[in-house]
């Protein structure tokens, strides 16, 4: 069951979050190769985050999955989730960090 955990300093109050949940769920399922009903998405906003020495919109995302992760999958996740955050929350892709963890591997391969 993949879990996508998105943390951002963007205030989410008053925003329609359903499209973010839907987009992130579909992307993780398609890229990792798991059914959508197995994907969990957690979204936290208004966090104290500084990136590059400033507090402009930024996000830190973790994905934890049991298998299905390789270098190509990581690259697709970075690009796709970066696009979603840019489109839905106006977070530039250059202000987005993704950590991917595969619970079935001993050591995480480098990109």
N, C-alpha and C positions, 0 to 999 in steps of 0.2 A: 504494500500500500504506500504509494508515494505521498509525501507531505511537503507542501510548498508553504514556507513561512516567510511572509513579506513584512518587513519592518521599515517604516518611513517616518520622516519628520514632517510630512505633509499632513495638514489637518483634514480629516475625513468627514467631519461633521457636515451634514447636509448633502453629502455626495451620494449618488446612486452607486452602491458598491456591487450590485448584482452583475454588471458587465465585467468587472474585474475578476470576480469569483468565477464566472462562466469562462472567460478567456483563459485564465490561468489553469483552470481544470482541464479544458480541452487541449491546451498546449502541452501540459505535462503528460496527459494520457497518450496523446498522439506521438510525442517524441520519445517517451520512455517505453511505450508499448504496453500500457496497462489500461484496463477499462476505466471510463470516467467515474463509475460508481466506487472505485477503489482509491480515488485521489482526494486528499484532504487539503484545503487551502485555509491558511490563517493569515489575517491581515490586521496589522496594528499600525495606527497612525499617531501623529502628534508626539512622537518620541524625540528626545534630545539627541540629535545626530549631527556631528560635524564631519564633513568630508572635504579634504583638501584645504583645511583651515577655515572653512566658512560653513554657514548653516543654510545655504540655498537648498532647494529640494533635492533629496537624495534617498536612496533605499539600499537596504541590506537584505538579501534573500538567501534562505537556506532551503535546499531540497534534500530530503532523506528518502532513499528508496532501497528496496530489497532487490537488487539486480537491475539489469537493463541500462546500466551506466557505462559509457566508454567516452573517449575523447570526442568523437563526432557528436554524440548525444549532448555532452556538456556544451559544446560550441552552439548547437541548435537551441539549447535551453537559454544560454546567455543572450543570443540574438533575439529570440522570440519573447522571452520575459522582459527584456529591455525595451522592445517595441511596445509591449502591452503597457508597461509603466509610463513610457513616454506619451503614448496615446491617451491613456486614461487618467494619469495624474501629473502630466507635464514634467516628468523627471527625465532629464537628458540621459541617454545611454552611458555617457561618460561619468555619470554620478550614481552608478548602479553597480553593486558588488554582489556576486553570486557564489555561494559555497555549496558544493554538491558532495553528498556523502552516500556511498553505497554500502549498506550494512553487510553485504555478502563478501566484501573484499577485506583482506588484512591491511593492505597499504593502498592509499588513494593514488592512482596514477596522475602524473603531472600533464598539463596541457602541452 
